[in-house]
Each structure stands twice: as structure tokens, then as C-alpha cells.
Amino acid sequence: MSVTFRLEQLMDYSDQERAKWREWVAASPDRLAIPFQPHDRFPTIGSLFDHVFLVERRHLSRLEGATPPDATGVKDGDWKALFEYADLVRADLRRYVADL
């Protein structure tokens, strides 16, 4: 048995999930500081979100033949800037996919 999905459908789904993340953080921005992996790679929820959004940018940069960035450049705790960064990356990815 096989199941077929269009990439746009998967991106729509992940957009819905990101919207849940945004609402959850917007309700209490200090949630970005909730411990996630203390003493490890992602010590807080905020650092995990930052990583997820950076990975998308890095993969897109590689697809475009550009040098992948090392960081998002978003200050810790700045939830609005973090999700704005995520929105910009997703918009760039959607443009890339549409141009294919």
C-alpha cells in the first residue's frame, strides 16, 4: 500500500503546527525558557524552535546553491522575531517549490 502527498500539503500541515506553537508561546512568552534538554544541545524550548527554523533555512540555502547560515541571528527570548524569521524562511521555501 502506498500513500501519496503533495509537498504543499505537508507544508500546509506543518504551517498549522507552527501556528499552534506561535499561539502557545504568544500566550506566555516565558515558555521559550522552559527547560528541554538541560546541559545538552537544546537547553530550552526556545533553542529547539530556533534550531527547527534554522534547519529549514540551511536546507533551502543548500538547494539554492548558497552558503547555509550558522545561526538565525534571533536573540534568545525574542519570540516575535523568532516566528517572523520562521515565516520568512517558509515563504522563501514556498517560492522555491513554486518555481520548480
Long-range contacts (C-beta under 8 A, 24 or more apart in sequence): 7-97, 8-97, 11-90, 11-93, 11-94, 11-97, 15-90, 18-83, 18-86, 18-90, 21-49, 21-83, 22-83, 25-49, 25-79, 25-83, 26-79, 29-77, 29-79, 32-76, 32-77, 32-79, 32-82, 33-77, 44-76, 46-76, 46-77, 46-79, 46-82, 47-76, 49-82, 49-86, 50-74, 50-82, 52-86, 53-82, 53-85, 53-86, 53-89, 56-86, 56-89, 56-90, 56-93, 57-89, 57-92, 60-89, 60-92, 60-93, 60-96, 63-96, 64-96
